[in-house]
Amino acid sequence: MSELKLNEAKKLISQHEHTISQVSDLLGFTSIHYFSRRFKSYFGIAPSEYAREH
């Protein structure tokens, strides 16, 4: 998985303009579950947790 996509996801999530599901779709992930697993694996935090903290 591309680091660029995951970093873009982090940026989009922190802007609070899209849901986690929308971010996943915008970046072309095959499913929200796959996106969440990859995000947590890379950053050590779930996308929803990151959204709450940023």
C-alpha positions as CSV (number, residue, x, y, z in Angstrom):
1,M,0.0,0.0,0.0
2,S,1.3,3.4,-0.9
3,E,2.6,5.6,1.9
4,L,1.3,8.6,-0.2
5,K,-2.3,7.3,0.0
6,L,-2.1,6.8,3.7
7,N,-0.6,10.2,4.4
8,E,-3.2,11.8,2.2
9,A,-5.9,9.9,4.2
10,K,-4.4,11.3,7.4
11,K,-4.6,14.8,6.0
12,L,-8.2,14.4,4.8
13,I,-9.3,12.9,8.1
14,S,-7.8,15.8,10.0
15,Q,-9.8,18.3,7.9
16,H,-13.1,16.8,9.1
17,E,-14.8,17.4,5.8
18,H,-15.3,13.7,4.9
19,T,-16.3,10.6,6.8
20,I,-13.8,7.8,7.2
21,S,-15.8,5.8,4.6
22,Q,-15.7,8.8,2.1
23,V,-11.9,9.1,2.6
24,S,-11.5,5.4,1.9
25,D,-13.6,5.7,-1.3
26,L,-11.8,8.9,-2.4
27,L,-8.5,7.2,-2.2
28,G,-9.6,4.1,-4.0
29,F,-9.4,1.5,-1.2
30,T,-11.5,-1.6,-1.9
31,S,-13.3,-1.5,1.4
32,I,-13.5,0.6,4.6
33,H,-12.3,-2.5,6.6
34,Y,-9.2,-2.8,4.4
35,F,-8.5,0.9,4.7
36,S,-8.9,0.8,8.5
37,R,-6.5,-2.1,8.9
38,R,-3.9,-0.5,6.6
39,F,-4.2,2.9,8.4
40,K,-3.9,1.3,11.9
41,S,-1.0,-0.9,10.7
42,Y,0.9,2.1,9.3
43,F,0.1,4.8,12.0
44,G,-0.6,2.6,15.0
45,I,-4.0,4.2,15.5
46,A,-7.4,3.5,13.9
47,P,-8.7,6.2,11.6
48,S,-11.7,6.9,13.8
49,E,-9.5,7.4,16.8
50,Y,-7.2,9.7,14.8
51,A,-10.3,11.7,13.7
52,R,-11.4,12.2,17.3
53,E,-7.9,13.3,18.4
54,H,-7.2,15.7,15.5
